[in-house]
Amino acid sequence: MRKLVYYIATTLDGFIAGPDGADPTGPGGFWPVPDDYLHHLVSEYPETLPGPARQAFGITDQGSRFDTVLEGRHSYEVGLKAGVTDAYPHLRHLVFSRTLGSSPDPAVEVIGQDPIATVRELKRHDGKDVWVIGGGALAGALYPEIDQLIIKLAPLTIGAGIPLFGRDAVFTPRTWRLTDHTVLDSGALFLTYTRTQTGNEPA
């Protein structure tokens, strides 16, 4: 069965963005993107690069991990403000929002219903894994359904910002098993954790 994977970059102190939620790697951003980090993304996670970046690097590889990306409204609007209505045209792109209304792009599906129900339906169908890009609020809402974490851990602290699972996450301890890791010379780590079965919780 396909997995729901939260593949996300985070600081050492557990934040995925600054307090304003803006793109930390965009113009004026504070998040470093060294060459070895970018090379690792291109070679191992090509489908997670936005369409404009794929074009710039001449990437045509569809990748082997994901065929669907899930995004919250605030995260999606970061791209909209930059004039990008579909950052991932090579993936099925779902945006969860009860206020966005109609989709700004015919290839982007706006979902107004419970994300948990949608994810459970996606898992019932064959395909590659499903990627939760963020933001933190959507990841927090989908916390019970996340099967795997792929953490891009940056050698960076910011002190305050948007936490990994958003500001409204519920206290629910869960254990994870480290199943893969890559350490880059620049200091970034790629850490893959798979959810472990605890008590009566489904694996």
Salt bridges, closest charged atoms under 4 A:
GLU44 OE1 - ARG65 NH2 3.68
ASP67 OD1 - ARG2 NH2 2.63
GLU71 OE1 - HIS93 NE2 2.73
GLU77 OE2 - ARG73 NH1 3.15
ASP86 OD1 - HIS93 ND1 2.78
GLU109 OE2 - ARG92 NE 2.79
GLU121 OE1 - ARG124 NH2 2.61
GLU121 OE2 - HIS125 NE2 2.83
ASP129 OD2 - LYS3 NZ 2.97
GLU145 OE2 - ARG120 NE 2.75
GLU145 OE1 - LYS123 NZ 3.00
ASP147 OD2 - LYS123 NZ 2.89
ASP147 OD1 - ARG195 NH2 3.88
GLU201 OE2 - ARG174 NH2 2.59
